[in-house]
Amino acid sequence: MNLKQLLQGKIRVNNKFPFVNTRDTACIICNHIVNGESPILFVSHDEDDGMWQFLCGGSHGVEDAKVVALGEVFDLDPSIEKVAEMPCGYCATRDKIDDD
């Protein structure tokens, strides 16, 4: 499943949303995840502006970043609910999508 399919309505959306932020909160995601090439392996909740970042753990340039709604990321990978209460200034990593 990838974000393109979600945006085209090909994936059923999960209505349970665990984040305090609204579903339309802007966040950063790398194009490797959007394109379905890699899973989310790194999550950051930035201290300076409270923005969420969802990355694959690889090297990234500015051209690799996309701004999407937090709800779209959650619908793409509901396992991110595990970090929904992560405070600003923290990050989380995992080795593979099945890790906690």
C-alpha distance (Angstrom), angle and dihedral (degrees) to the residues before:
residue distance angle dihedral
M1 . . .
N2 3.79 . .
L3 3.78 139.7 .
K4 3.80 92.6 -104.0
Q5 3.82 90.1 59.5
L6 3.79 90.4 46.5
L7 3.79 92.6 51.4
Q8 3.80 90.3 48.5
G9 3.82 90.2 54.1
K10 3.81 95.5 -111.9
I11 3.79 94.6 123.2
R12 3.78 124.5 64.0
V13 3.80 111.0 -117.7
N14 3.80 120.8 -127.5
N15 3.82 109.2 -131.7
K16 3.83 97.3 -159.5
F17 3.81 105.3 95.0
P18 3.83 116.0 -173.4
F19 3.81 100.4 -174.0
V20 3.81 124.4 100.1
N21 3.81 86.5 -140.8
T22 3.79 116.7 81.0
R23 3.80 121.7 -102.2
D24 3.81 90.4 -107.8
T25 3.83 94.1 56.8
A26 3.81 108.6 129.9
C27 3.79 115.8 -118.2
I28 3.78 138.0 166.4
I29 3.78 123.7 -108.1
C30 3.80 128.7 172.4
N31 3.79 120.7 -116.0
H32 3.83 90.3 -121.5
I33 3.80 88.1 69.8
V34 3.81 94.9 39.7
N35 3.81 90.0 52.7
G36 3.82 92.1 48.8
E37 3.82 92.3 -116.4
S38 3.82 96.4 119.0
P39 3.81 139.4 16.0
I40 3.80 125.7 -120.8
L41 3.79 105.3 -85.9
F42 3.83 101.3 155.9
V43 3.81 127.9 47.0
S44 3.78 125.3 -177.7
H45 3.80 128.6 -174.3
D46 3.78 100.5 -162.8
E47 3.79 118.0 -134.0
D48 3.80 97.5 -151.0
D49 3.81 99.1 54.8
G50 3.82 105.9 4.4
M51 3.82 91.7 -118.7
W52 3.78 119.4 153.7
Q53 3.81 120.4 -132.7
F54 3.81 123.7 -164.5
L55 3.79 113.7 -168.3
C56 3.79 138.8 166.3
G57 3.79 94.5 -125.6
G58 3.81 95.2 -109.6
S59 3.78 130.3 111.1
H60 3.79 115.2 -70.9
G61 3.75 139.4 -170.2
V62 3.78 127.4 -163.0
E63 3.81 89.1 -94.8
D64 3.84 89.4 62.5
A65 3.81 94.4 59.3
K66 3.79 125.4 96.3
V67 3.80 128.1 -175.7
V68 3.81 112.8 -136.3
A69 3.79 137.8 155.0
L70 3.80 118.1 -82.7
G71 3.80 89.7 -127.1
E72 3.81 90.3 59.2
V73 3.80 90.5 53.9
F74 3.80 90.8 48.8
D75 3.80 91.6 49.3
L76 3.79 88.9 49.9
D77 3.82 93.8 49.9
P78 3.84 115.4 10.7
S79 3.82 90.0 -176.2
I80 3.82 87.9 81.8
E81 3.81 86.0 79.4
K82 3.82 84.1 87.9
V83 3.81 89.1 72.6
A84 3.81 97.5 39.3
E85 3.81 92.1 109.7
M86 3.80 95.6 42.7
P87 3.81 107.7 131.4
C88 3.78 124.0 -124.5
G89 3.80 112.7 -84.6
Y90 3.81 95.1 39.0
C91 3.78 134.9 101.5
A92 3.79 135.3 -166.7
T93 3.79 132.7 -154.5
R94 3.77 136.5 -170.1
D95 3.80 132.5 -174.1
K96 3.79 95.1 -135.0
I97 3.79 137.7 2.9
D98 3.82 93.5 -97.7
D99 3.82 93.3 58.4
D100 3.81 121.4 101.1
